[in-house]
Amino acid sequence: MVDRKIRELARRAATGDLAASADLLRERVRSGEIAPGWLELLARLGDEAAIRALDLSDARIVPELPDPAAADAWCAAGGRPPDDPLAAMATWGQEASVRAVRACLRLTRAELARRLAGDPILDRLLELTDAWIDADEPARVAVAERVDALSPGPTTSAEAMALAMADDGDQTEWALDYAVSALQARSSEAAARDAQAIATSAARLLIGDHRMPGASHALVVAAIRTELRPWILTRREPPVGLAQLRLAQRLERGELSKVGVGLAASLGHEGARRLLEGKERIERLDGEGSLWDWTTRLVHAYPGALIPVGLVAARIGLAAWSARPGHDRRPGEAYLAARAWQRAPSSSRSEAALEAAGAAARAAAEAEGEGELAWGAEAVALVAGCCYSLAPHEPAMRRRLRSQRLDAILQAVARASDATGDDAAVRRAITTDLLDLAIPPDGRRSPRRWLPPE
């Protein structure tokens, strides 16, 4: 049934039916033939069917293509349009950028060949670009090494771009240099920069040729789209950089905080780590170490995580306590008081949490000798008591309570571990809660501050 529907949509799409083309893309995504993240690249390059298929009318996600005349003006000056559709190419990996480079070389082949006056370097470079694209990952390294002999000059991509910005000279060497650099790039980000640069050079070559004034950049984008479309429509695995791109967009919209993204990166969130790599120092908190040492490093690096960590310990402790037949209600009331304080801190709720903490501590003392049951109640009491330490106090009192607060949370985590007998489970629970707080699902904002200022 699905195959018949796809065949019918394909038949209609072949006649130029845009609605059928969009429906066909949706159906192929639904059937698993294409990962949806790849359609976004097509949409960014101006593919109308992909834009309709994903309903990406929100310019915050996929910006509109720049005005052709304005884009040419930017390229003629050696710059890039503000809404350059290649700006996020690193999201889709190095091969996407190399294919974009090949499209630019093919589009400007006649003009480059004329300027090279019979030099075979262009044909050889295109052959090696084809070989790189057709090769598997290990073989691509060997192809990249063979490119060394073709390099048209000693300039690197970055140096060539600086020259292009400063001088309106010959684009030929720069275009070839970007192509060489993209094949030899050691990261998706580096290859993406080269793809952007060669697209600018290609537009400048066409502008200088006086054949396509006011439409050169648009023609380059169309050539890249034509080159990439058949390949994109075979991609079944999600783009590796898509999570990073989504985080960057949410951060820019104010849905996430930089501290939260930093915490997520520290806890091993791949998208957050990719986003911050090379820009921010990442405190690695996903390695080995005892639960006590790990928690200590965590709350020292991110003090705002103190109470969320404690609440996880309290929840685990309460679960152990509640397993007792006819269990005392006081630890449960203390947990609820701590949660109420976290949602809306105030002096009155701080006092209520302290009172509930005392009651929970008495319940723990009365159950002394009952092992994990008493430990569970003690974990709750320790966390609820911390709420009082964060309420407004005199400076001297604040200093004294600050040192007690960290110790209380660490003790609560230790008691939760005692109650379960499973350090790894406690650590996983803390990590899960913190990641949900740092990077909540789409549509929810991460809190700007997890603790009120002292």
N, C-alpha and C positions, 0 to 999 in steps of 0.2 A: 504493500500500500504506500509506504513511504517512498520507495524507489519510483513507483509510478508517478507520485506527486512531484518528485524532484525532476523526473524526465519531462513532465509537462511544463513545469516552471522553466526548465532549461530551454525548451523549445520556444516558449514565449519570450524569454530573455534574449534569445538569439535574434529575434525580430526587432529588438530595440525597446521592448517594453520595460521601462524603468521600474515600475511597481513589481513586475515579475522578477526582475533582477534582484531587488531588495528582498523579496520573499524567498527567493532561491538561496541567498546568502543566509538568511535567518534559519532556513530549513537545514542547511549544511552545518551550521553551528549547532543546531539542536540535535542533529544526528551524530555529532562528534567528528565530522570530517574536517572542521576548521575550529581552532581555539578562538574564542571571541576577541581576545586581546589583539589578534592580528588584524581583524577588521578595523580596529581603531587606527592602525597605521595607514590603511587604505583611505579611511575617512580623512585623516590629517592631510593626505596628499590630494584631496579633492574628489575622491571617487563618490559620485552621487548615490550609487546603489548602496555602498557601505554606510554612508551618512544616514540614509533612510532606514537601512536594516537595523542600525544601532540606535536610531532616534537621537542622534547626538546634536541636538539643536543648541545645547548649552555651550557657549563659547569658552566657558571656564575649563571645559574638558577637551574639546577639539576646536581650536581657534579657526576662524574663517581664513581662507587664502588671502594674502595681501593684495591690495590693488595693483594690477600689472604695471601701470606707469610708475607708481610710487616705488614698487619693488625694483624696477629697472634703474630708477634714480639712485637707490641705495647701492645697487651692485656697481653702477658706473663710478660711484665714489669710493668703491673698495670695501663697502660694508655689507651687512646682511639685513634684510627686512625685519622689522620688529616682530612680525608674526611668521617668522620663517617656519615652514612646515617640516623642515628637517631638524628643528631645534631639539627634539627629544629622540633622535634616531638611536641613541645608545640603548634605549629601552628594548629594542628589538634585536640586539646583538650585532656582532661584527659583520656577519654575512650580509645583512640588510644594507649596511653602509657600503660594503664592497660592491654590491649589485647597483647601488645608486651611483657609485663612481663609474662603473662600466657604462651605465646609461649616459652619463655626461661625456665620457670619451667617445661613445658611438655617435652622440648627437653632434658633437663638434669635430668629428673625424675629418671632414673635408677641409675645414678651416685650419685645423692643426696640421694636416698633411701639407697644405699649401705653405704654411709658415716654416715647416720643417724641411721643405725643399728636397723631398726624396729620402730623408733620413729614415731608416726602417725602425727606429725606436718605438714609434707609436704602434705599429703592427705587432711588434714583439711584446710590448706591454699589454696589449689587448689579449694576445695569446696566453700570457701568463695570468692575466685576470680571469680568463675563462678556465684555465687549469686550476687556479686557486678555488674557484666556486665549485668546480666539479669534483674536487678532491675531498677526502675525509679529513678529520681534524689533524691526525699525525702528519699526513702528506702535505698539508697546507704549510707546515713549518719549512719543509724542503723547498716548496715553491717560492715562499717568501725569501729564502736565502738566494735563490736564483735571480731574484729581482735586483739584488745589489749591483750587478754588473750593468744594469740599465739606468741607474739613477742619473738624471741629466745634470746634476750639479750638487755641490756640497750643502746647499741650504736645506734646513729641516722644514717641516710643515709650518711650525710656529714662526720661524724666521721669514719664510716666504710670505706668510700672511701679513706680517709687519711691513714687508716691502710693498705688498699689494695695497695696503692702507695708505702708504706714503707716496706711492708713485703709480702713474697710469701707464707703465711701460708694458713690455711684451708679456702676455699671459701664458705663453706656450710652456716655458720652463716651470712656471708655478703649477699649471694644471697637471703636468706629468709628475711633478714632485709630490703633489697631493695624492695622486694615484699610487705611486710607489709607497708612500707613507701609510696609506690605508691598508695595503697588503701586508705590510710589516708591523702594523700596530699590535701592541701587546694587550690592549683592552678595548672593550666596546666603545668606551668614552673617547679614546684616542681616534679610533676609526671614524666615529661619528663626527668629530671635529674636522677630519679630512674630507668627509662627504659634504659637509656644509661649505667648506672652503672651495672645493672643486665646483660645486654648484654655482657659487658666486663667480668663479673664473669662467665657467662655461657661459653664463649669462653675459659677462663682459666681452667674451669673444664674439658672441652673436650680435651684441650691441655695436661693437667695433666694426663688424662686417657690414653694418648698415642694411641688413636684410630684414630684420625683425624689430624695428624700434618700438618700444612700448609694450612688447610681448615676450621679450627674451626670457625673463625669469619664469614666467608662466609656462613657456615652452619647455624649459628645463624640468620643472616640476611634473609636467605631463609626461615627459620622457621617462622620468624616474618611476612614475606611477605605472606606466605601461610595462616597464621592465620588471617591477616588483609584483604586479598583480597575479600572474600565473603561479609564481612561487609562493606568495602569501596564501593562496587558496589551497595549498597542500599542507599547511602547517597545522599539526594536530596538538603539539605541546604548547602550553602557554609561554609567552615571551618571558625570559628570565628577569628582565628589568621592570616588569609591569607593576609589581608591588612597590618598588622604589618610586616610580612615577606617581602612583596614586598617593603615596605618603607626601611627596613634594607638593602635589596639588592641594591636599587637605591642610598641610602646614601653611601654605600660602593663603588659603581661605580662612585661616584662624580656627579651624576645627581641632587642630592638635597643637600642643605646646612643644617647644624645642626641648624642654627638660624631659617631657614624656617620651619623645622620640629617642632621646639619648638613653633613657632608661631601657626602652625596648631594645635598642641596639646592644646595650650591655648584657641583656638577658638572652641574646641570641636571635632576635627577630631579624630575618635575612634582609627584608626590604629596608628596615631602618639602618641596618649595618651598611648596606650598599649606599644608602643616601648620605651617610655621614663619613664614609671612608675617605680619608685624605683631606677632610675639612675640619673634623672635630676629633679630639682625643676620645677614644672609646674605652671605658673601664670594663674589661672583660669579666663578666660574672657568670659565665656558663661553663667554667672549667671545674677541675676537681677541688676537693677541700671539704673539711667537716662542715656540718650544718651551722655550727656556732660561728666558725670563721667566715663562712659565706654570708651569713646574715649580718655579721658585724661590718664586713666590707660594703655590703649593700646599703645599709642605713647610713654609713659614713659618707658614701658617694652620693646618695640621694636621701637627704634627711626627710623630705616630704613623704617618703615611703614608710616611715616609721609606724604610724597608726594603721595603715592598710596591712602591713606585715603582721602587726599585733592582732588585728581583727581576724586574719586567717588562723592564727594560732588559737585565738579564743573560740572560733567556730569549730575547729578540730577538737579542742578540749571539751566544748559543750556537747559535741556528738558522743564523746566517750562517757561523759557524765550522764547524759540522757539515756544511755543504755542500761543504767541501773534501774531495777524494778522500783516503782514508786519514788522516783528521784525527786530531790528537793528542787523547788522552782527558783531559788535565789540566784544560782549561776545564770540561768536563762534570762532573768530580769536584768542582771548586770550586763549581759551581752547586748540586750536590746537598748539599755541606757547608753552603752558605748556607741552603738550604731546611730542612735538619735543624736548624740553629740557630734559625730562625724558629719552627718548630713547638714546640721545647722549649729555650729559651736556657739555656746553662750555660757555666761557665768552660772546661770541657774541649772543648765544641763550638766555643767561640769560638777556642780555640787551634788546633783542627783546621781551622776555616774560614780562619784567617790563613795557616796552612801551605799549604793548597790554593790560596789567593789568590796566594801567592808562586810556586807552580808554574805557575798559569795565566798570570801575568805573564811568566814566562820563556818560555812557549809563544808568547805574543804577540810578545815581543822576537825570538824565532827566526824568526817569520813576517813581520818588519818588511819593508815594501816590497810586501806582498801586499794592501794596501788594506783592504777591508771584512773580510777574514778576520782580520787582526791586530786591527782595531778591535773585532770581535766578542769575541775572547778578552780584550781589555783591559777591555771592559764587565763581563765576568764577574769578572775579577780585582778590579776596583774595588769591586764590591758585596760579594764574599766578604770582602774586607779590612775593610769597615765592620762586620762582625759582631764583630771583635775590639775595635773602638772603643767598642762598647756593653757590653762585659764590665766587671765591677767593677775599678776602678783607683784609684790614689791621686787625691785631688782635683786636684792640679796636672796630672796626666796626663789626667784626664777633660776638663779645660778645653781642653787642647791638642788632644785628639782630637776634641772636639765641633766645632771649626771645620773640621777636616780632613774630618769625616764628610759634611757637607753638600756640600762641594766635590767629594768623591769620587762621590757619587750624581749630582750634576749632570754631572760628567764622564762617568759611565757612560751617562746618558741621551743625552748628545751623541755618544758612541761608537756607541750603538745606532742613532741617527739617521744617522750616517755609514755604518754597515754596511748600512742599508736604503735610504738616500737618500730617505726619505719621513717628514718630520716629522709629518704628519697621521696616518699609520698608528701611529707610536709613541704619539702623544697619545691616539688611540682605544683602543689596547691598555691604556694606563695607566688611562684612565677606566673601561673595562669591568671591569678587575680590582678597582679600588677600589670601584665600585658593588656588585660581588658580595660584597666584604668588608663593606661598610657595611650593605647591605640584602640579605642572603642569601635564597634561596628559602624559602618557608614550611616550617616544621619544623626549620630550622637557626637557631642563634643567632649573632648577630654577636659577635666576641670583644670583651670589655670593654676590653682593652688590646692594642694591636697591637705595642707595644714594651715591654720591661721597664723599670722605673724605673732611672735612672742612680744 
